[in-house]
């Protein structure tokens, strides 16, 4: 989940999303949350001075291969920059706890966060201005500048490094399609078809024809996605008022209610977070669900789904095409970081995220390492890189592609027909948390009044947006 400002849509290409950032060079500092000068503390930069940084997102102990890969990357990095000591921590972005961590000053020097955060963090002085330091470490000019709007203020100053962009489509189980007598190469493209396919899958296989994310803010996230696909919005353009107490959101919820209670095509489990729903999908218990293409990675690698069973289609539309939700991840740097720490952190980000795009040798080496780690090369997705840079990167990696790209054709085609619509810019995660119960009640209470639920929830969201 992620978002912030609006940008032009990008083409899909083979491989995981990544980018190389172009930075401005104007001078200036930005007060941090504590009233200091995040990004300017500690005087002038001394790139040879000893410095220690902490990096978040360390894999948990149940992922030993991922831990080994990170530790090797840290070893290689410190060999290149012997004055920089890198410590890693499992701290990662969680919607429910992130702002408490920000307020408590417990964040690592650098970590990944959702696109939904900068819109609030930048005006609240919770991110350091890193514009000058970005230029200093020479992150190259291969990024469409539109993506920078996510991490820029009104003056164009930069407060983070975007690293990933996604858009939501429809993941489906090709094996269940076949068992139900459906063509696995022709996923549904409208919500009416989704309903028809879901009932057919449920009737023919006894499995859930369709399932919906509902917990940990994902219910609101996917309701927003459905609303977009039906021509609606969640917030006004200025983010000051809710806009979903209208036909598109009500139609989305009524569709879920009808599939659940009239068609009985959604199985018997209705409280799903991201990992749980992917696990059941991989196990062949779910026919269709809204996901970005990266669902392939977890479904196959972590949960043992057969690659031949995974399909990815366009996000279904109603009366459109209207578009699909897009988001992503960025690297943030602690507002407490000194100048030397910011520069060290940016060197780490460049080394970890971007070096593989610069030469054929590094692109091929990354592909080989990915395969050795039982990862995936060539999974389609959305890229914020300039198309020339990304096309070249993919050409270098072409011999190593190990993903059934043709099974993503419906999704790939949608990247030229569907607009990419950003997530709510004001208090996005808080809005999602208020929308979660709305989706849950529709799926668990047969007598749920959709109109009243939507109206009541809109009032709650308006109160939150007004704070």
Number of C-alpha atoms within 10 A of each C-alpha: 22 25 27 27 21 16 18 13 19 20 17 22 19 23 23 19 21 20 28 25 25 18 25 15 13 11 10 13 18 21 19 22 21 13 11 16 22 27 31 26 19 14 10 10 17 12 17 11 11 14 18 15 20 17 23 20 17 18 19 12 10 8 11 11 14 15 15 13 15 17 16 12 15 20 15 13 18 15 11 11 16 14 15 23 16 19 15 19 15 14 19 18 18 14 20 13 10 17 15 12 15 16 12 9 14 12 24 23 24 26 25 22 23 22 27 28 25 29 22 16 17 21 11 12 21 26 28 31 30 29 23 21 26 25 17 16 15 15 21 16 14 19 23 19 16 13 24 23 17 26 25 19 16 8 6 14 24 24 29 26 26 25 22 24 24 25 29 26 27 23 28 27 26 25 19 24 26 14 14 22 13 16 13 21 17 13 27 24 19 18 19 14 14 22 21 15 23 28 24 20 27 22 16 15 16 15 20 26 32 26 27 26 27 27 21 19 25 22 26 27 26 24 23 27 28 27 28 28 29 25 18 20 23 28 23 14 13 9 17 18 19 22 17 21 20 15 14 21 27 20 17 22 23 17 17 22 24 17 23 23 16 12 17 17 28 28 17 13 13 20 18 19 16 17 15 12 22 26 19 19 25 27 16 19 21 29 28 29 23 23 23 23 25 18 18 23 18 16 22 21 15 14 16 13 22 16 18 13 19 23 28 33 28 28 30 26 24 19 10 13 19 19 26 28 28 26 22 23 22 23 21 28 28 25 30 24 24 22 24 26 26 28 24 26 28 25 21 22 20 21 16 14 16 19 16 19 23 15 13 16 13 16 21 21 14 17 25 17 15 15 15 11 13 13 16 22 23 20 20 24 25 25 25 28 26 17 17 10 15 23 15 16 21 23 13 18 22 16 12 16 17 16 20 16 15 13 19 23 18 21 26 24 14 21 22 12 12 20 21 22 24 23 28 27 26 24 20 27 26 17 25 24 21 18 27 22 18 21 28 19 18 23 25 16 12 13 11 15 12 20 16 12 19 20 15 13 20 22 14 15 25 17 13 17 18 9 7
